[in-house]
Amino acid sequence: MPSAPIELNRKNIEVLIKPINIDCCLDFIVAAHRETFRITFRSEITDEFLENELTRTRADSVNDSNSVVGAFIENEIVGHAVLEKRIRDGDYPFGWIHFYYVAPQFRRHGVGLRLVKYSTEYFDALGLKEYCLRTGEYNESAIAFYLNTGFYRVPKGDKIGLNGVNELMMSFDISSTVSNS
């Protein structure tokens, strides 16, 4: 029996962010990757590419169980993030958002903000000063969200991705956020 739709009231919505085993939420995560790929690259994700993404996410969660999280409202998964620590230029550690997603019906209700807050706290606890991500130039709502939550563009980090889509590099300065909390 399908669960009743969740009624959202932005003022008192409770979003729980917690580590997940992706196999428990696989249908949601597969749908999230398919939608994100469609918007970002204007094409369908291949089964092989999707399986590689899922394999990578499983490996990330084995390496650090707090790096793969779900956003839940009333025990229903409504968002997902995959976080990892990387090294740039041989010795500069930074955070990397491999994947961020909020289901369309839960956008603009604070779920994305909770994922950003979790990410900031997660990377700060690792002693990192910034974290980054890339998003496709056609993903206008994601770009607006990132800019409105404190990310800034890093044009030198842009790259041409699949199907010739320009992937925009975005960065978030943890030190300025944490010191202002």
N, CA, C and O of each residue as an XYZ file, in Angstrom:
724
protein
N       0.844     -1.182      0.000
C       0.000      0.000      0.000
C       0.887      1.242      0.000
O       1.761      1.366      0.859
N       0.683      2.178     -0.955
C       1.522      3.380     -0.990
C       1.281      4.252      0.232
O       0.170      4.328      0.757
N       2.333      4.898      0.662
C       2.188      5.785      1.810
C       1.460      7.060      1.374
O       1.524      7.468      0.214
N       0.776      7.667      2.322
C       0.062      8.917      2.035
C       1.071     10.007      1.729
O       2.152     10.018      2.317
N       0.748     10.930      0.818
C       1.679     12.018      0.513
C       1.995     12.835      1.763
O       1.132     13.063      2.610
N       3.220     13.260      1.856
C       3.643     14.082      2.986
C       3.189     15.507      2.742
O       3.432     16.073      1.676
N       2.529     16.080      3.731
C       2.135     17.481      3.633
C       3.292     18.330      4.144
O       3.787     18.137      5.255
N       3.708     19.267      3.310
C       4.853     20.093      3.662
C       4.430     21.459      4.164
O       3.639     22.156      3.529
N       4.960     21.823      5.294
C       4.817     23.163      5.826
C       6.238     23.614      6.138
O       6.838     23.162      7.113
N       6.764     24.492      5.323
C       8.172     24.850      5.412
C       8.588     25.329      6.800
O       9.741     25.149      7.191
N       7.680     25.929      7.542
C       8.054     26.485      8.840
C       8.371     25.414      9.872
O       9.204     25.638     10.751
N       7.725     24.254      9.785
C       7.996     23.248     10.806
C       8.351     21.882     10.214
O       8.087     20.846     10.824
N       8.939     21.891      9.042
C       9.360     20.645      8.417
C      10.602     20.122      9.130
O      11.532     20.883      9.400
N      10.620     18.849      9.429
C      11.783     18.249     10.067
C      12.480     17.344      9.063
O      11.910     16.360      8.590
N      13.712     17.690      8.748
C      14.517     16.926      7.800
C      15.633     16.261      8.581
O      16.401     16.927      9.274
N      15.718     14.956      8.467
C      16.772     14.198      9.139
C      17.808     13.783      8.094
O      17.464     13.162      7.088
N      19.064     14.122      8.330
C      20.165     13.715      7.460
C      20.906     12.597      8.186
O      21.336     12.763      9.327
N      21.052     11.455      7.509
C      21.753     10.347      8.152
C      22.454      9.482      7.108
O      22.037      9.423      5.951
N      23.535      8.805      7.539
C      24.240      7.900      6.643
C      23.301      6.790      6.169
O      22.422      6.340      6.904
N      23.512      6.361      4.918
C      22.661      5.306      4.364
C      23.498      4.243      3.664
O      24.624      4.486      3.230
N      22.915      3.078      3.573
C      23.387      2.022      2.689
C      22.557      2.198      1.425
O      21.332      2.089      1.475
N      23.199      2.468      0.296
C      22.424      2.824     -0.897
C      21.496      1.714     -1.354
O      20.486      1.987     -2.004
N      21.813      0.470     -1.031
C      20.958     -0.623     -1.478
C      19.594     -0.595     -0.796
O      18.633     -1.165     -1.314
N      19.500      0.062      0.359
C      18.207      0.200      1.040
C      17.322      1.246      0.361
O      16.105      1.244      0.547
N      17.922      2.129     -0.415
C      17.203      3.235     -1.060
C      17.474      3.236     -2.563
O      17.436      4.288     -3.202
N      17.745      2.068     -3.122
C      18.252      1.982     -4.486
C      17.310      2.560     -5.535
O      17.769      3.231     -6.459
N      16.014      2.320     -5.419
C      15.073      2.859     -6.409
C      15.146      4.383     -6.450
O      15.169      4.984     -7.524
N      15.181      4.999     -5.275
C      15.268      6.454     -5.192
C      16.576      6.953     -5.818
O      16.574      7.905     -6.598
N      17.678      6.309     -5.473
C      18.992      6.758     -5.934
C      19.138      6.575     -7.448
O      19.712      7.433     -8.119
N      18.635      5.488     -7.980
C      18.671      5.279     -9.431
C      17.847      6.357    -10.132
O      18.296      6.940    -11.118
N      16.649      6.621     -9.628
C      15.802      7.672    -10.222
C      16.488      9.037    -10.124
O      16.402      9.838    -11.054
N      17.164      9.306     -9.008
C      17.875     10.577     -8.828
C      18.982     10.723     -9.860
O      19.121     11.782    -10.473
N      19.763      9.684    -10.056
C      20.838      9.738    -11.052
C      20.278      9.915    -12.460
O      20.825     10.675    -13.260
N      19.194      9.218    -12.758
C      18.603      9.341    -14.100
C      18.116     10.771    -14.352
O      18.368     11.336    -15.416
N      17.415     11.356    -13.367
C      16.903     12.719    -13.540
C      18.049     13.724    -13.642
O      18.035     14.593    -14.513
N      19.030     13.610    -12.767
C      20.146     14.545    -12.767
C      20.923     14.468    -14.085
O      21.294     15.495    -14.653
N      21.159     13.269    -14.557
C      21.884     13.089    -15.811
C      21.101     13.704    -16.972
O      21.675     14.372    -17.831
N      19.793     13.473    -16.989
C      18.930     14.007    -18.054
C      18.989     15.540    -18.083
O      19.087     16.138    -19.155
N      18.930     16.164    -16.924
C      18.963     17.628    -16.850
C      20.368     18.155    -17.187
O      20.519     19.101    -17.960
N      21.377     17.531    -16.601
C      22.747     18.017    -16.754
C      23.290     17.822    -18.156
O      23.896     18.734    -18.719
N      23.079     16.643    -18.726
C      23.700     16.309    -20.008
C      22.713     16.216    -21.164
O      23.097     15.917    -22.295
N      21.445     16.472    -20.878
C      20.402     16.444    -21.913
C      20.376     15.130    -22.677
O      20.181     15.096    -23.892
N      20.580     14.048    -21.931
C      20.479     12.716    -22.520
C      20.210     11.716    -21.395
O      20.271     12.058    -20.214
N      19.919     10.505    -21.775
C      19.667      9.453    -20.788
C      20.993      8.839    -20.344
O      21.934      8.734    -21.130
N      21.053      8.443    -19.097
C      22.236      7.788    -18.559
C      22.242      6.339    -19.051
O      21.197      5.690    -19.085
N      23.402      5.840    -19.427
C      23.480      4.444    -19.850
C      23.507      3.553    -18.611
O      23.902      3.991    -17.531
N      23.089      2.309    -18.776
C      23.116      1.372    -17.652
C      24.536      1.168    -17.136
O      24.752      1.048    -15.930
N      25.502      1.130    -18.051
C      26.894      0.944    -17.658
C      27.397      2.129    -16.825
O      28.045      1.931    -15.798
N      27.104      3.353    -17.260
C      27.520      4.542    -16.513
C      26.852      4.558    -15.137
O      27.499      4.856    -14.133
N      25.565      4.239    -15.096
C      24.834      4.212    -13.830
C      25.441      3.181    -12.883
O      25.634      3.468    -11.702
N      25.740      2.003    -13.381
C      26.324      0.963    -12.532
C      27.683      1.407    -12.003
O      28.015      1.125    -10.851
N      28.478      2.100    -12.827
C      29.764      2.634    -12.350
C      29.560      3.649    -11.233
O      30.309      3.654    -10.256
N      28.551      4.510    -11.368
C      28.251      5.497    -10.317
C      27.844      4.806     -9.016
O      28.286      5.193     -7.935
N      27.001      3.783     -9.129
C      26.542      3.067     -7.934
C      27.694      2.310     -7.273
O      27.785      2.267     -6.046
N      28.564      1.721     -8.073
C      29.735      1.022     -7.533
C      30.638      1.995     -6.789
O      31.136      1.687     -5.706
N      30.848      3.166     -7.372
C      31.672      4.198     -6.720
C      31.045      4.648     -5.403
O      31.742      4.810     -4.402
N      29.735      4.847     -5.407
C      29.043      5.285     -4.193
C      29.133      4.230     -3.101
O      29.339      4.562     -1.933
N      28.981      2.964     -3.468
C      29.125      1.894     -2.481
C      30.532      1.902     -1.883
O      30.696      1.739     -0.674
N      31.542      2.090     -2.730
C      32.928      2.129     -2.253
C      33.147      3.315     -1.313
O      33.821      3.187     -0.291
N      32.568      4.480     -1.669
C      32.695      5.656     -0.796
C      32.118      5.369      0.580
O      32.707      5.753      1.590
N      30.970      4.698      0.633
C      30.332      4.455      1.929
C      31.104      3.427      2.747
O      31.049      3.457      3.977
N      31.824      2.516      2.087
C      32.664      1.564      2.812
C      33.863      2.294      3.415
O      34.257      2.016      4.547
N      34.443      3.231      2.655
C      35.602      3.988      3.135
C      35.242      4.931      4.276
O      36.055      5.142      5.177
N      34.050      5.496      4.255
C      33.606      6.421      5.297
C      32.081      6.386      5.330
O      31.425      6.959      4.460
N      31.527      5.726      6.314
C      30.070      5.519      6.359
C      29.281      6.824      6.473
O      28.084      6.838      6.186
N      29.923      7.920      6.885
C      29.219      9.202      6.980
C      29.252     10.000      5.683
O      28.694     11.095      5.619
N      29.900      9.467      4.647
C      30.056     10.221      3.402
C      28.906     10.028      2.421
O      28.788     10.787      1.459
N      28.072      9.048      2.640
C      26.913      8.801      1.781
C      25.682      8.938      2.664
O      25.441      8.116      3.548
N      24.902      9.995      2.411
C      23.786     10.294      3.303
C      22.480     10.454      2.538
O      22.447     10.748      1.343
N      21.418     10.248      3.284
C      20.081     10.502      2.762
C      19.433     11.588      3.597
O      19.746     11.757      4.776
N      18.526     12.320      2.974
C      17.696     13.303      3.677
C      16.311     12.673      3.790
O      15.740     12.227      2.795
N      15.785     12.641      4.995
C      14.518     11.961      5.241
C      13.506     12.909      5.854
O      13.843     13.740      6.697
N      12.264     12.776      5.422
C      11.122     13.441      6.048
C      10.134     12.333      6.368
O       9.711     11.589      5.483
N       9.774     12.230      7.631
C       8.840     11.190      8.078
C       9.245      9.815      7.542
O       8.412      9.087      7.002
N      10.523      9.463      7.694
C      11.087      8.169      7.298
C      11.083      7.897      5.797
O      11.332      6.764      5.386
N      10.810      8.897      4.973
C      10.858      8.746      3.521
C      12.084      9.484      2.999
O      12.303     10.649      3.330
N      12.881      8.802      2.182
C      14.051      9.466      1.611
C      13.587     10.478      0.570
O      12.795     10.161     -0.317
N      14.101     11.713      0.697
C      13.713     12.802     -0.209
C      14.931     13.504     -0.802
O      14.791     14.389     -1.645
N      16.135     13.105     -0.358
C      17.356     13.705     -0.861
C      18.535     12.789     -0.608
O      18.438     11.818      0.143
N      19.664     13.115     -1.254
C      20.822     12.215     -1.193
C      22.083     13.016     -1.505
O      22.053     13.920     -2.341
N      23.182     12.691     -0.842
C      24.467     13.330     -1.129
C      25.591     12.320     -0.978
O      25.532     11.423     -0.137
N      26.617     12.480     -1.805
C      27.832     11.668     -1.719
C      29.003     12.639     -1.603
O      29.223     13.475     -2.480
N      29.751     12.515     -0.506
C      30.833     13.443     -0.175
C      32.158     12.692     -0.138
O      32.202     11.527      0.256
N      33.220     13.345     -0.541
C      34.527     12.704     -0.425
C      35.626     13.748     -0.246
O      35.503     14.899     -0.664
N      36.693     13.303      0.387
C      37.886     14.142      0.554
C      38.811     13.853     -0.613
O      39.041     12.695     -0.964
N      39.346     14.919     -1.218
C      40.282     14.779     -2.329
C      41.530     15.602     -2.042
O      41.555     16.438     -1.139
N      42.566     15.341     -2.837
C      43.818     16.091     -2.747
C      44.048     16.753     -4.101
O      43.989     16.096     -5.140
N      44.312     18.064     -4.083
C      44.586     18.817     -5.311
C      46.041     19.276     -5.302
O      46.598     19.603     -4.254
N      46.630     19.293     -6.461
C      48.010     19.771     -6.624
C      48.976     19.055     -5.680
O      49.914     19.656     -5.157
N      48.731     17.773     -5.473
C      49.657     16.963     -4.699
C      49.522     17.026     -3.199
O      49.820     16.046     -2.517
N      49.075     18.169     -2.650
C      49.048     18.248     -1.189
C      47.953     19.139     -0.611
O      47.945     19.394      0.593
N      47.032     19.618     -1.441
C      45.987     20.504     -0.920
C      44.684     19.724     -0.751
O      44.020     19.416     -1.740
N      44.308     19.400      0.494
C      43.074     18.642      0.704
C      41.841     19.549      0.589
O      41.854     20.696      1.034
N      40.800     19.018     -0.005
C      39.528     19.743     -0.105
C      38.396     18.732     -0.180
O      38.620     17.548     -0.434
N      37.189     19.206      0.041
C      36.022     18.341     -0.046
C      35.442     18.352     -1.452
O      35.531     19.349     -2.168
N      34.854     17.243     -1.829
C      34.231     17.132     -3.144
C      32.837     16.557     -2.984
O      32.651     15.519     -2.350
N      31.856     17.243     -3.565
C      30.490     16.732     -3.599
C      30.363     15.943     -4.894
O      30.302     16.514     -5.983
N      30.326     14.650     -4.760
C      30.203     13.816     -5.955
C      28.759     13.825     -6.468
O      28.518     13.704     -7.669
N      27.811     13.971     -5.550
C      26.405     13.950     -5.968
C      25.550     14.636     -4.914
O      25.684     14.365     -3.721
N      24.671     15.524     -5.358
C      23.646     16.172     -4.519
C      22.324     15.997     -5.249
O      22.258     16.163     -6.467
N      21.272     15.664     -4.511
C      19.963     15.536     -5.160
C      18.869     15.714     -4.120
O      18.962     15.212     -3.000
N      17.821     16.447     -4.520
C      16.588     16.551     -3.735
C      15.434     16.278     -4.697
O      15.382     16.851     -5.786
N      14.514     15.408     -4.298
C      13.359     15.083     -5.143
C      12.584     16.366     -5.455
O      12.437     17.228     -4.587
N      12.090     16.496     -6.685
C      11.435     17.744     -7.110
C      10.340     18.250     -6.163
O      10.263     19.449     -5.898
N       9.509     17.366     -5.660
C       8.406     17.809     -4.804
C       8.866     18.284     -3.425
O       8.069     18.823     -2.658
N      10.154     18.085     -3.106
C      10.680     18.513     -1.812
C      11.664     19.669     -1.933
O      12.255     20.094     -0.941
N      11.836     20.171     -3.140
C      12.707     21.326     -3.330
C      12.010     22.573     -2.803
O      10.782     22.664     -2.794
N      12.814     23.523     -2.367
C      12.311     24.791     -1.823
C      11.582     24.587     -0.480
O      10.708     25.367     -0.103
N      11.971     23.517      0.223
C      11.412     23.239      1.548
C      12.509     23.035      2.590
O      12.247     22.506      3.670
N      13.724     23.448      2.273
C      14.818     23.383      3.234
C      15.643     22.107      3.200
O      16.620     21.993      3.940
N      15.278     21.145      2.361
C      16.022     19.888      2.310
C      17.437     20.135      1.773
O      18.411     19.660      2.357
N      17.553     20.864      0.682
C      18.870     21.178      0.120
C      19.735     21.945      1.105
O      20.938     21.703      1.201
N      19.123     22.876      1.839
C      19.881     23.632      2.850
C      20.433     22.711      3.929
O      21.552     22.907      4.404
N      19.651     21.707      4.316
C      20.117     20.754      5.333
C      21.283     19.916      4.797
O      22.213     19.594      5.536
N      21.225     19.563      3.497
C      22.340     18.822      2.908
C      23.603     19.683      2.854
O      24.701     19.185      3.104
N      23.459     20.962      2.533
C      24.612     21.869      2.526
C      25.167     22.007      3.945
O      26.382     21.976      4.137
N      24.300     22.157      4.923
C      24.752     22.280      6.322
C      25.492     21.015      6.755
O      26.559     21.095      7.365
N      24.929     19.853      6.442
C      25.599     18.597      6.790
C      26.973     18.534      6.114
O      27.969     18.189      6.750
N      27.018     18.868      4.829
C      28.282     18.822      4.078
C      29.320     19.732      4.699
O      30.478     19.347      4.858
N      28.905     20.942      5.051
C      29.818     21.908      5.665
C      30.368     21.367      6.984
O      31.571     21.446      7.234
N      29.500     20.824      7.818
C      29.938     20.268      9.101
C      30.826     19.041      8.903
O      31.816     18.862      9.611
N      30.468     18.211      7.947
C      31.252     17.000      7.654
C      32.676     17.377      7.228
O      33.648     16.862      7.780
N      32.795     18.271      6.253
C      34.118     18.651      5.768
C      34.892     19.461      6.802
O      36.113     19.335      6.890
N      34.208     20.287      7.582
C      34.885     21.037      8.647
C      35.473     20.076      9.674
O      36.584     20.294     10.158
N      34.744     19.017     10.012
C      35.244     18.032     10.969
C      36.488     17.313     10.443
O      37.297     16.816     11.226
N      36.639     17.259      9.130
C      37.839     16.665      8.524
C      38.982     17.675      8.429
O      40.069     17.345      7.955
N      38.731     18.914      8.885
C      39.760     19.947      8.861
C      39.929     20.625      7.509
O      40.956     21.256      7.258
N      38.943     20.504      6.644
C      39.034     21.097      5.309
C      38.517     22.530      5.317
O      37.676     22.897      6.138
N      39.030     23.326      4.397
C      38.667     24.742      4.327
C      37.649     25.042      3.230
O      37.001     26.088      3.256
N      37.505     24.130      2.264
C      36.552     24.356      1.185
C      36.064     23.021      0.637
O      36.691     21.978      0.824
N      34.930     23.089     -0.042
C      34.495     21.938     -0.824
C      33.912     22.434     -2.134
O      33.447     23.568     -2.249
N      33.953     21.545     -3.116
C      33.598     21.922     -4.487
C      32.653     20.897     -5.102
O      32.454     19.806     -4.569
N      32.082     21.276     -6.229
C      31.269     20.389     -7.042
C      31.230     20.953     -8.450
O      31.636     22.090     -8.689
N      30.740     20.152     -9.375
C      30.472     20.637    -10.727
C      29.013     20.364    -11.034
O      28.447     19.361    -10.600
N      28.414     21.270    -11.790
C      27.050     21.076    -12.262
C      26.972     21.542    -13.703
O      27.702     22.443    -14.115
N      26.089     20.927    -14.460
C      25.961     21.271    -15.871
C      25.376     22.652    -16.082
O      24.552     23.123    -15.297
N      25.812     23.296    -17.156
C      25.368     24.659    -17.450
C      23.860     24.754    -17.652
O      23.287     25.830    -17.484
N      23.205     23.648    -18.010
C      21.758     23.667    -18.233
C      20.958     23.470    -16.946
O      19.739     23.641    -16.943
N      21.626     23.118    -15.870
C      20.929     22.865    -14.612
C      20.760     24.190    -13.853
O      21.352     24.408    -12.796
N      19.936     25.058    -14.432
C      19.803     26.428    -13.931
C      19.286     26.497    -12.504
O      19.725     27.350    -11.734
N      18.358     25.612    -12.135
C      17.832     25.677    -10.764
C      18.913     25.281     -9.756
O      18.991     25.860     -8.672
N      19.747     24.297    -10.109
C      20.835     23.911     -9.200
C      21.862     25.032     -9.083
O      22.338     25.323     -7.986
N      22.206     25.660    -10.200
C      23.167     26.769    -10.163
C      22.645     27.892     -9.269
O      23.388     28.426     -8.445
N      21.385     28.249     -9.426
C      20.789     29.300     -8.588
C      20.817     28.902     -7.118
O      21.138     29.723     -6.258
N      20.482     27.648     -6.824
C      20.509     27.165     -5.438
C      21.916     27.290     -4.863
O      22.094     27.822     -3.767
N      22.910     26.806     -5.592
C      24.282     26.859     -5.082
C      24.725     28.295     -4.824
O      25.302     28.583     -3.776
N      24.465     29.187     -5.754
C      24.862     30.584     -5.575
C      24.132     31.219     -4.388
O      24.718     32.026     -3.666
N      22.875     30.868     -4.183
C      22.094     31.432     -3.077
C      22.473     30.861     -1.714
O      22.128     31.441     -0.684
N      23.181     29.725     -1.696
C      23.553     29.122     -0.411
C      25.018     29.337     -0.057
O      25.507     28.771      0.921
N      25.727     30.153     -0.845
C      27.096     30.492     -0.466
C      28.181     29.942     -1.375
O      29.355     30.257     -1.183
N      27.824     29.138     -2.351
C      28.821     28.687     -3.320
C      29.177     29.843     -4.240
O      28.395     30.779     -4.404
N      30.341     29.775     -4.831
C      30.733     30.759     -5.837
C      31.361     30.019     -7.018
O      31.907     28.926     -6.865
N      31.275     30.630     -8.187
C      31.830     30.028     -9.409
C      33.344     30.088     -9.394
O      33.933     31.065     -8.933
N      33.966     29.040     -9.900
C      35.402     28.972    -10.097
C      35.622     28.618    -11.575
O      35.837     27.452    -11.906
N      35.570     29.626    -12.466
C      35.635     29.342    -13.907
C      36.845     28.523    -14.345
O      36.748     27.753    -15.300
N      37.983     28.673    -13.666
C      39.156     27.898    -14.085
C      38.964     26.406    -13.815
O      39.729     25.587    -14.324
N      37.960     26.044    -13.029
C      37.667     24.636    -12.758
C      36.615     24.043    -13.671
O      36.318     22.852    -13.580
N      36.036     24.869    -14.566
C      35.036     24.362    -15.507
C      35.674     23.350    -16.446
O      36.881     23.393    -16.687
N      34.870     22.447    -16.971
C      35.375     21.507    -17.965
C      34.243     21.128    -18.910
O      33.064     21.278    -18.590
N      34.623     20.644    -20.060
C      33.637     20.149    -21.013
C      33.356     18.697    -20.639
O      34.262     17.865    -20.593
N      32.085     18.410    -20.375
C      31.699     17.067    -19.957
C      31.082     16.277    -21.098
O      31.335     16.548    -22.272
N      30.288     15.320    -20.741
C      29.608     14.480    -21.717
C      28.746     15.320    -22.643
O      28.206     16.350    -22.241
N      28.624     14.881    -23.867
C      27.802     15.558    -24.878
C      28.204     17.012    -25.090
O      27.397     17.810    -25.566
N      29.444     17.371    -24.744
C      29.916     18.728    -24.940
C      29.340     19.738    -23.967
O      29.468     20.944    -24.180
N      28.707     19.267    -22.902
C      28.098     20.163    -21.916
C      29.185     20.775    -21.043
O      30.068     20.070    -20.555
N      29.118     22.090    -20.849
C      30.043     22.779    -19.967
C      29.643     22.487    -18.522
O      28.533     22.805    -18.097
N      30.558     21.884    -17.782
C      30.315     21.624    -16.362
C      30.946     22.754    -15.563
O      32.154     22.979    -15.645
N      30.134     23.462    -14.794
C      30.583     24.623    -14.033
C      31.104     24.195    -12.667
O      30.445     23.447    -11.945
N      32.294     24.678    -12.321
C      32.866     24.412    -11.005
C      32.320     25.424    -10.015
O      32.323     26.628    -10.270
N      31.849     24.917     -8.875
C      31.342     25.752     -7.785
C      32.145     25.389     -6.535
O      32.516     24.230     -6.345
N      32.411     26.383     -5.684
C      33.171     26.139     -4.471
C      32.460     26.786     -3.280
O      31.743     27.776     -3.430
N      32.671     26.210     -2.104
C      32.078     26.702     -0.870
C      33.201     26.871      0.143
O      33.925     25.918      0.432
N      33.353     28.081      0.687
C      34.404     28.397      1.660
C      33.894     28.074      3.065
O      33.086     28.814      3.627
N      34.371     26.976      3.620
C      33.924     26.530      4.942
C      34.372     27.497      6.028
O      33.601     27.812      6.935
N      35.598     27.965      5.943
C      36.145     28.792      7.031
C      35.327     30.051      7.261
O      35.148     30.449      8.412
N      34.826     30.691      6.219
C      34.036     31.907      6.421
C      32.657     31.584      6.991
O      32.091     32.385      7.734
N      32.121     30.430      6.653
C      30.808     30.036      7.150
C      30.871     29.602      8.598
O      30.063     30.044      9.414
N      31.832     28.735      8.930
C      31.940     28.213     10.281
C      32.285     29.314     11.272
O      31.769     29.324     12.389
N      33.153     30.245     10.877
C      33.535     31.321     11.791
C      32.382     32.304     12.026
O      32.382     33.040     13.013
N      31.397     32.311     11.111
C      30.251     33.204     11.297
C      29.079     32.525     11.977
O      28.041     33.155     12.183
N      29.219     31.255     12.331
C      28.108     30.517     12.951
C      27.980     30.853     14.417
O      27.099     30.325     15.096
